[in-house]
Amino acid sequence: MRNIKLTIEYDGTRYLGWQRLGDSDKTIQGKIENILTQMTRTKIEIIGSGRTDAGTHARGQIANFKTESKIVLPEMIEFLNRYLPQDIVVKKAEEVPERFHARYNAKGKQYSYFIWNDVIPSAFERNYSFHYSETLNFELMNEACRKLTGTHDFIGFSSLKKTKKSTTRTIDKLSIRKEGNLIHFTFVGDGFLHKMVRILMGTLLEIGSGTLPLDVIDEVFESKIRSEAGMTLPAQGLFLDEVYY
């Protein structure tokens, strides 16, 4: 039995997210599984490093699947990319040890979020960034990034309700880079809760525009109340860049 690791890039604009849904064929996982099943002529189920929500993109999603097929890796990549929609691309296929698990073995992830910061929106960036026209204070946002870096209970910055599982996560890096009207936020950490990056982004923008005070970060860490944090930004500005093993 072979264990195959895939590195996948996709534009999530027209999909309902990564996870397969029984009543829809508009998921990334479902599309890839269908092509793998055709290729191997056996039912294939793939395991992703994690779910991405509807509209979220990926440059380096990782998945693995097991198969007895003898198809060589270059032919596997060629077959997948020939029959997958053009907005889903398999960048790499590797044979990995049998015990490798894309989700359980992941040690960390990097995400990017892009803001188009101008009064005038962009026709070209509309599916890959969030248009925010308010003037932003970068000094305040950088201070907010420093407060968010480190190990904290992030449940107040997530869409999760109370859970028995730990909601403590470590953000190793949170940086901001301005590229013309496009602002690139980078998040690197050991894991992220549901909608955590999008809520952190909403909080950072509201701090940067003066809608929320800088101290809101400490208050949410203490209260653990989601409604005290900033808005949840839409998915189209979010990219899963890389998964670390």
Phi, psi and chi 1 to 4 in degrees:
 res  aa     phi    psi   chi1   chi2   chi3   chi4
   1 MET       -  125.9 -177.5   70.5   74.2      -
   2 ARG   -94.2  146.3  -58.4  164.1   76.0 -165.5
   3 ASN  -115.7  116.8 -168.6    9.3      -      -
   4 ILE  -109.8  128.4  -50.7  -64.2      -      -
   5 LYS  -102.2  128.1  174.1 -172.5  173.9 -172.3
   6 LEU  -111.1  139.5  -57.7  176.8      -      -
   7 THR  -107.4  123.3  -57.2      -      -      -
   8 ILE  -125.4  138.7  -53.6  156.4      -      -
   9 GLU  -117.8  136.6  179.4  177.5   84.0      -
  10 TYR  -153.3  150.7   51.3   84.3      -      -
  11 ASP   -95.4  111.6  177.1  -18.6      -      -
  12 GLY   -83.4    5.5      -      -      -      -
  13 THR   -51.8  -46.8  -58.2      -      -      -
  14 ARG  -102.0   15.8   66.4 -169.9 -171.8   98.3
  15 TYR  -113.1  158.9  -64.2   98.4      -      -
  16 LEU   -89.4   16.4  -61.7  174.2      -      -
  17 GLY   113.2 -176.6      -      -      -      -
  18 TRP   -72.5  -49.4  166.4  -93.9      -      -
  19 GLN   -67.9  133.2 -171.2  175.9   24.0      -
  20 ARG   -56.5  136.0  179.8 -162.3  -32.5  110.6
  21 LEU  -121.1  134.5  -60.6  170.6      -      -
  22 GLY   -65.5  -27.0      -      -      -      -
  23 ASP  -104.3   13.7   59.1  -10.5      -      -
  24 SER  -150.2  145.7  173.6      -      -      -
  25 ASP  -102.4   14.1   65.1   -9.7      -      -
  26 LYS   -98.2   50.8  -72.1  -72.0 -172.2 -176.9
  27 THR  -129.1  153.0   69.3      -      -      -
  28 ILE   -65.8  -48.7  -47.8  -65.5      -      -
  29 GLN   -57.1  -46.0 -178.6 -177.4   14.1      -
  30 GLY   -61.4  -43.2      -      -      -      -
  31 LYS   -61.3  -45.3  -67.9  -71.0 -173.6 -172.9
  32 ILE   -68.6  -42.9  -62.6  171.3      -      -
  33 GLU   -60.3  -39.5  -74.1  178.7  -15.1      -
  34 ASN   -62.1  -42.5  -73.0  -17.6      -      -
  35 ILE   -70.5  -40.5  -57.6  -57.5      -      -
  36 LEU   -63.0  -38.5  -73.5  172.0      -      -
  37 THR   -64.9  -41.7  -64.0      -      -      -
  38 GLN   -63.0  -42.1  -68.7  174.2   36.1      -
  39 MET   -66.5  -43.9 -177.2 -177.5   72.0      -
  40 THR   -92.3  -14.2   61.9      -      -      -
  41 ARG    61.8   25.0  -61.6 -179.4 -177.8  177.4
  42 THR  -137.9  156.1   56.9      -      -      -
  43 LYS   -69.4  124.7  176.4  127.6 -179.9   99.1
  44 ILE  -115.6  134.8  -63.0  -71.1      -      -
  45 GLU  -121.1  131.2  -66.3 -173.1    2.6      -
  46 ILE  -106.6  151.6   62.0  175.3      -      -
  47 ILE  -110.9  120.6  -61.2  163.0      -      -
  48 GLY   -91.9  160.4      -      -      -      -
  49 SER   -66.8  -20.1   69.5      -      -      -
  50 GLY   171.6  167.3      -      -      -      -
  51 ARG   -83.9  144.9  -55.3  171.9 -171.8  176.2
  52 THR  -116.1  142.2   53.1      -      -      -
  53 ASP   -74.9  168.3  -68.1  -27.7      -      -
  54 ALA   -53.3  129.6      -      -      -      -
  55 GLY    89.8  -13.3      -      -      -      -
  56 THR   -78.4  145.4  -58.6      -      -      -
  57 HIS  -106.2  167.8  -43.5  -68.2      -      -
  58 ALA  -145.0  137.8      -      -      -      -
  59 ARG  -103.3  -19.6  -67.6 -169.0  177.3   91.8
  60 GLY  -149.6   48.1      -      -      -      -
  61 GLN   -68.2  143.1  171.2   69.4  -71.0      -
  62 ILE  -116.1  138.4  -58.7  -64.1      -      -
  63 ALA  -143.9  158.0      -      -      -      -
  64 ASN  -138.0  156.6   74.6  -71.9      -      -
  65 PHE  -150.3  158.5   68.3   94.9      -      -
  66 LYS  -111.4  141.5  -63.6 -170.0  176.1  179.0
  67 THR  -154.9  152.7 -179.1      -      -      -
  68 GLU   -98.1    2.5  -66.2 -178.7  -11.0      -
  69 SER   -61.9  144.0  169.5      -      -      -
  70 LYS   -96.7    5.2  -55.7  -62.0 -175.9 -171.6
  71 ILE   -58.9  131.4  -61.6  171.8      -      -
  72 VAL   -73.6  154.9  -64.4      -      -      -
  73 LEU   -60.3  -44.5  -64.3  177.4      -      -
  74 PRO   -59.4  -38.8  -25.1   35.7      -      -
  75 GLU   -68.4  -33.9  -70.3 -178.5   11.7      -
  76 MET   -63.9  -47.1 -169.3  177.7  -69.8      -
  77 ILE   -62.4  -43.3  -65.6  173.1      -      -
  78 GLU   -62.9  -42.3 -164.9  -84.5  -27.1      -
  79 PHE   -64.7  -47.3 -170.8   96.5      -      -
  80 LEU   -59.2  -48.1  -77.8  160.7      -      -
  81 ASN   -74.2  -20.1  -71.4  -29.1      -      -
  82 ARG   -73.6  -37.7 -173.8 -165.7  -46.9  164.0
  83 TYR  -104.8  -15.1  -67.6  107.1      -      -
  84 LEU   -72.8  155.3  -80.1  167.9      -      -
  85 PRO   -58.5  154.6  -18.7   29.0      -      -
  86 GLN   -66.1  -17.5  -70.3 -176.3  -36.0      -
  87 ASP   -91.0   10.4   48.5   10.9      -      -
  88 ILE  -129.4  123.7  -55.9  173.5      -      -
  89 VAL  -131.3  131.8  173.6      -      -      -
  90 VAL   -90.8  113.5  174.9      -      -      -
  91 LYS   -84.3  -30.2  -62.7  168.5   69.6  177.5
  92 LYS  -154.8  146.2 -171.0 -172.4  -66.7 -174.0
  93 ALA  -132.1  131.2      -      -      -      -
  94 GLU  -135.9  145.2  -50.6  163.8   71.7      -
  95 GLU   -83.9  131.3  -71.0 -152.7   39.7      -
  96 VAL  -127.4  164.7  -70.9      -      -      -
  97 PRO   -56.9  153.2  -26.3   34.7      -      -
  98 GLU   -57.5  -31.3 -173.8  179.9   -8.8      -
  99 ARG   -84.2   -5.0  -67.1  176.3   64.7   85.3
 100 PHE   -63.7  133.0  174.5   82.2      -      -
 101 HIS  -133.1  119.5 -168.4  -73.2      -      -
 102 ALA   -57.8  -35.3      -      -      -      -
 103 ARG   -87.6  -53.0 -175.6  167.4   73.2 -106.2
 104 TYR   -69.9  -27.0  -64.9  150.3      -      -
 105 ASN   -89.0   -5.9  -67.6  150.5      -      -
 106 ALA   -67.0  131.2      -      -      -      -
 107 LYS  -102.8  -15.1  -70.0 -175.8  166.7   58.7
 108 GLY  -179.7  171.2      -      -      -      -
 109 LYS  -144.8  154.8  -67.5  179.2 -179.5  177.2
 110 GLN  -119.5  130.2  175.4  176.6  -49.8      -
 111 TYR  -119.8  151.6  -76.4   92.7      -      -
 112 SER  -119.8  147.4  -72.4      -      -      -
 113 TYR  -132.3  135.7 -161.5   99.8      -      -
 114 PHE  -115.3  134.4  -67.5   90.6      -      -
 115 ILE  -116.5  129.3  -60.6  -65.0      -      -
 116 TRP   -93.3  105.1 -176.9  -99.3      -      -
 117 ASN  -105.1   87.7 -173.2 -142.5      -      -
 118 ASP  -160.9  155.8 -168.5   57.3      -      -
 119 VAL   -61.9  -38.3  174.3      -      -      -
 120 ILE   -92.7  128.5  -53.5  -62.2      -      -
 121 PRO   -70.5  169.0   23.8  -30.6      -      -
 122 SER  -109.6  128.0  168.2      -      -      -
 123 ALA   -67.0  -30.9      -      -      -      -
 124 PHE   -88.6  -28.3  -61.6  106.5      -      -
 125 GLU   -95.6    1.9  -62.7  -67.4  -18.8      -
 126 ARG   -62.8  -29.7   71.3 -169.8 -171.2  -76.5
 127 ASN   -90.6   -3.4  -69.5  -30.4      -      -
 128 TYR  -129.2   11.3  -49.3  107.7      -      -
 129 SER  -159.4  165.5   65.7      -      -      -
 130 PHE  -103.9  126.6  174.2   59.8      -      -
 131 HIS   -79.5  120.3  176.8 -135.4      -      -
 132 TYR  -135.7  113.7 -166.3   72.6      -      -
 133 SER   -92.0   -9.8   60.4      -      -      -
 134 GLU   -69.1  148.5  -59.3  -67.2  -37.1      -
 135 THR   -69.2  135.5  -59.7      -      -      -
 136 LEU  -114.0  140.3  -67.3  169.1      -      -
 137 ASN   -94.7  104.5 -177.5  -37.1      -      -
 138 PHE   -71.5  -30.4  -77.0   81.4      -      -
 139 GLU   -62.3  -44.1 -173.1  176.9  -24.8      -
 140 LEU   -65.4  -42.1  -89.4  178.1      -      -
 141 MET   -66.5  -37.4  -70.7 -165.2  -60.7      -
 142 ASN   -66.3  -36.9  -82.2  -50.9      -      -
 143 GLU   -64.8  -39.9 -178.7   59.2   34.9      -
 144 ALA   -62.7  -39.9      -      -      -      -
 145 CYS   -60.4  -41.0  -71.9      -      -      -
 146 ARG   -64.0  -37.4  -74.0 -170.7  -76.9  -87.2
 147 LYS   -66.4  -35.6  -79.3 -179.8  172.5  -72.6
 148 LEU   -79.9  -21.7  -69.1  166.3      -      -
 149 THR   -70.9  143.3  -57.3      -      -      -
 150 GLY   112.3 -167.5      -      -      -      -
 151 THR   -99.8  121.8  -57.6      -      -      -
 152 HIS  -147.4  163.4  -52.9  -80.8      -      -
 153 ASP   -85.8  111.3 -175.9  -12.8      -      -
 154 PHE   -97.7   17.2  -77.9   95.9      -      -
 155 ILE   -59.4  -33.0 -168.4  167.2      -      -
 156 GLY   -70.9  -14.1      -      -      -      -
 157 PHE  -108.8   33.2  -67.1  101.1      -      -
 158 SER  -141.2  171.2   81.1      -      -      -
 159 SER   -93.3    5.7   62.6      -      -      -
 160 LEU   -73.9  146.0  -67.8  173.5      -      -
 161 LYS   -88.0 -168.1  -53.2  -58.3  179.3 -173.1
 162 LYS   -61.0  140.0  -73.2 -174.7  178.6  179.1
 163 THR  -144.0  151.9  172.9      -      -      -
 164 LYS   -77.9  -19.7  -68.4 -178.8  179.9  177.7
 165 LYS   -77.6  152.8  -65.9 -178.1  179.3  179.4
 166 SER   -65.3  137.0  173.2      -      -      -
 167 THR  -111.1   16.0   49.2      -      -      -
 168 THR   -83.9  129.4  -63.0      -      -      -
 169 ARG  -136.0  159.8  -62.7  -69.7 -174.4  -87.7
 170 THR  -116.3  122.6  -60.6      -      -      -
 171 ILE   -97.6  115.1  -66.3 -178.9      -      -
 172 ASP   -83.1  -30.8  -62.0  -56.0      -      -
 173 LYS  -148.7  134.1  175.4 -175.1  175.4 -176.1
 174 LEU  -141.8  106.7 -151.6  179.1      -      -
 175 SER  -128.4  159.6   63.0      -      -      -
 176 ILE  -127.2  131.8  -52.5  171.0      -      -
 177 ARG  -133.8  128.8 -172.4  167.7   76.0 -109.8
 178 LYS   -96.2  128.8 -163.0  171.0 -171.3  -52.5
 179 GLU  -127.6   82.1  -56.3  160.8   -7.1      -
 180 GLY    68.6 -128.0      -      -      -      -
 181 ASN   -82.4   -7.2  -68.6  -31.0      -      -
 182 LEU   -95.3  127.7 -156.8   61.0      -      -
 183 ILE  -110.0  126.2  -52.6  172.4      -      -
 184 HIS  -108.5  114.2 -179.4 -174.0      -      -
 185 PHE  -100.2  131.6  -67.1   76.6      -      -
 186 THR  -117.4  128.7  -58.3      -      -      -
 187 PHE  -118.3  124.6  -64.7   77.0      -      -
 188 VAL  -125.5  127.0  178.3      -      -      -
 189 GLY  -161.3  176.5      -      -      -      -
 190 ASP   -80.0   -9.8   62.2   -1.2      -      -
 191 GLY   168.3  158.9      -      -      -      -
 192 PHE  -135.2  136.0  -64.5   86.9      -      -
 193 LEU   -75.7  169.9  -55.3  173.8      -      -
 194 HIS   -59.8  123.3 -169.4 -136.7      -      -
 195 LYS    63.4   15.4  -63.1 -172.9  178.4  177.1
 196 MET   -62.7  -45.9  175.9  173.7  151.3      -
 197 VAL   -63.9  -40.8  174.1      -      -      -
 198 ARG   -68.1  -32.8  -69.9  163.1   59.3 -170.8
 199 ILE   -77.1  -39.5  -66.2  167.5      -      -
 200 LEU   -60.4  -40.0  -70.4  175.7      -      -
 201 MET   -63.4  -44.1  -82.2  -57.4  -48.7      -
 202 GLY   -60.8  -39.3      -      -      -      -
 203 THR   -66.0  -44.3  -54.3      -      -      -
 204 LEU   -61.8  -42.0  -73.8  168.5      -      -
 205 LEU   -66.4  -40.1  -72.7 -167.0      -      -
 206 GLU   -70.1  -31.5  -68.6 -166.8   55.7      -
 207 ILE   -69.0  -44.6  -71.1  170.5      -      -
 208 GLY   -64.1  -29.4      -      -      -      -
 209 SER   -94.6   -3.4   63.2      -      -      -
 210 GLY    88.9    4.7      -      -      -      -
 211 THR   -72.9  -35.3  -52.7      -      -      -
 212 LEU  -120.8  148.2  -73.9  175.2      -      -
 213 PRO   -78.7  157.2   29.6  -34.1      -      -
 214 LEU   -58.7  -34.6 -177.7   61.2      -      -
 215 ASP   -66.7  -10.7  -69.7  -14.8      -      -
 216 VAL   -59.0  -29.6   72.1      -      -      -
 217 ILE   -63.4  -49.6  -67.9  171.1      -      -
 218 ASP   -62.7  -37.8  -60.4  -45.9      -      -
 219 GLU   -65.2  -40.7  -69.0  166.1    5.4      -
 220 VAL   -72.1  -37.0  173.9      -      -      -
 221 PHE   -59.4  -37.7  -80.3  146.6      -      -
 222 GLU   -78.2  -45.0 -173.6  171.9  -13.4      -
 223 SER   -80.6  -30.0   71.4      -      -      -
 224 LYS    63.0   25.4  -58.7  177.4  172.6   52.2
 225 ILE  -103.3  117.5  -63.3  172.6      -      -
 226 ARG   -58.6  -40.2  160.6   67.3 -169.1   98.5
 227 SER   -66.5  -14.4   59.7      -      -      -
 228 GLU   -84.1  -14.9  -67.0 -179.9    1.0      -
 229 ALA   -85.7 -178.0      -      -      -      -
 230 GLY   -77.3 -177.5      -      -      -      -
 231 MET   -68.4  160.7   57.3 -174.9  166.6      -
 232 THR   -90.4  116.3  -55.5      -      -      -
 233 LEU   -74.8  155.0  -67.2 -162.0      -      -
 234 PRO   -68.3  165.1   20.7  -29.7      -      -
 235 ALA   -76.4  -21.5      -      -      -      -
 236 GLN   -66.6  -17.3   80.1  -93.5   13.1      -
 237 GLY   -88.1   -0.9      -      -      -      -
 238 LEU  -101.7  133.2 -177.5   61.5      -      -
 239 PHE  -129.0  133.8  -70.7   75.3      -      -
 240 LEU   -86.6  109.9  171.2   57.9      -      -
 241 ASP   -83.3  -45.5  -65.7  -35.3      -      -
 242 GLU  -159.1  148.9 -169.7  172.7   -5.2      -
 243 VAL  -117.7  131.9 -175.8      -      -      -
 244 TYR  -101.1  138.7  -56.9  113.0      -      -
 245 TYR  -126.8      -  -68.8   93.6      -      -
